[in-house]
Amino acid sequence: MTRTWPAKRADDEGVLAWEFLDFLRETAVLKVEGLTRDQAAAAPITTSPRLTALGVLKHLVAVERYWLGIAGAGLELPSLWKGDPDPSWDLDEGDTPESVIRAYREEWANAEALRQHGPDDTAADGERTVRWILAHVAQETARHVGHLDLLRELADGRTGE
């Protein structure tokens, strides 16, 4: 997998926002790819027993589903956030790095419906602009990529951006 940095002399804010999100998405996948199921499901931080590499990636699937697909593009998809506490972090027996990466990439395909809109457009929820939603998803993804950095290093010692 090759990650591509956004153009350094970008002149289109909407394109730039998507390019940075794409870069962060690929980084998240790289942090989980190659881990065994046991490594990816490990919760090595005792104060955060639900914080696993697979759980973080599953949560990002739910983030993309809701914000980009449902609130942003108005797609008729079931939310993955129904329940309290947020069930998107919970692992099912069949969750593997491969299956969760596949689900994440499927949400990228769903988000293509929002990519057709400009940053100033009102999102399907009628409350926000596309710009706000993209900024929110980028900050959420970046924050969780930081978690994945730490979890990957604890799992197998691998470091790097």
N, C-alpha and C positions, 0 to 999 in steps of 0.2 A: 504494500500500500504506500502510495506517495502522497504526502501532504504538500499543499502548495500555499505559500504565503500570499496574501493579497498584494496587488500591485502597489509599489511604494509611492507612485505618483497618481494614485487613484483620483478620479475626478467625478465619480458618481457615487453619492452617499448610499443609495439603495443597493447598488452592486457591491460596494465595499462591506456593508453590513452582512450581506449573505456570504461573501467570501470569508469574512472572519468567522462566522458561524460554521461554515463548512470546515475550516481549518480546525476549530475547536472540536467539532464532531469527530473528525479523523483522529485527532489526538486522543480523545476518549477511547475510541476503538483500539488504538495502538496500546493503550495502557492495560487493556483486558485481553487482547489477542495473545495467544500463546500460553496463557495460564491454564493450569489444569482446573477441573471443576472444584476440587478441594481448595486449591490456592485462591480461586476467585470467590469462593463462598466463605472463606475464613474471615472472622471478625477479630483482628488482632488488637484492637483498641478496647480495653475492658470497659471504659466508660461509655462506649458507643457500640453496644452489642448488635445493632442492626446495620452498622457501617461495614459493608463488604464491597468488593469491586463489582460483583454481579448486581448487588443491590443498588449501587450508585448508577450503573448503566440502566437497570430497569426503571429507576426513578427518572432518568433522562428520557426514556421512552415515553413515560407518562407526561413529562413536561412538554415534550414536542407534540404529543397527541392533543393535549388540552390547548396549549397556547397557540401553536401554529395551525393545527388542524381544525379544532373546534372553535375557539374564540377568534382566531385570526381569519381563517378561510371559510368557516361556517360548514365544515364537513359534518355529515351525520355519522359520527363515530361514538362508541361508548367511551366515557371517561374511565381512566384507569386509577382515579383517585377516590373512588367511593369507599368511605370507611374512615374510622378514626381509632387509632392513629393511622396516618397515611399508609395504605397498604402497598404502595408502589415500590417500597424498599424490600418487601418480603419475598423470599425465594420459594419457588415451588420445586418439588423433587426433580422435575425434568429440566429445570433451568441449567444451561451450560453456557460457557463463554460463546460458543457458536450460535446457540439459539437466541441468546439475548442480543448479540451483535446483529443477527438477522432481523430481529424485531425492531431494533433501533434504526437500521437502514430502511426498513419498510416505512417507518414514520418519516424519514427524509423524503421518501417518494410522495407520501401524503401531503407534506409541506409544500410541494411544488405548486399546489393550487394557490398558496399565498404569495409565492414568488412572482406571480403575474401582476401583483399590485405594487403601486409606488409607496414610498415611505409616508407620504402625506394622506394616503387613503385611510378612510375609517375602516377598522376591522369589522368582521361580521358581528361581533358582540355589540357594536354600536357605541362602545364606551372608550375605546382607545384607537390610536393610530397604529398603522402597521409598523411605523418607526418605533413606537413604544414597545410593542410586542417583540420585535427583533432585538432591541436593546435588552429587554428583560430576559429573553431566552439565552442571549449571548452571555450575560452576567451569570445566570444560573449555571450554564454549561461550564463556563470558565472556573467558577467556584468549585464545582464538582470534579473538574479535571485536576484541580489541586488535591482533592481527596484521593483521586486515582493515582496521582504521583506518589503519594505516601504509601498507599496500599500496595502498589506494585513493588516499591522498594522493599517493603516488609515481606512481601510474598517470595520474591526471588532475587532481590538485590539490584534489579535493573533500575537505572536512573536515566534521566535525560528528558528533554522536552518532547 
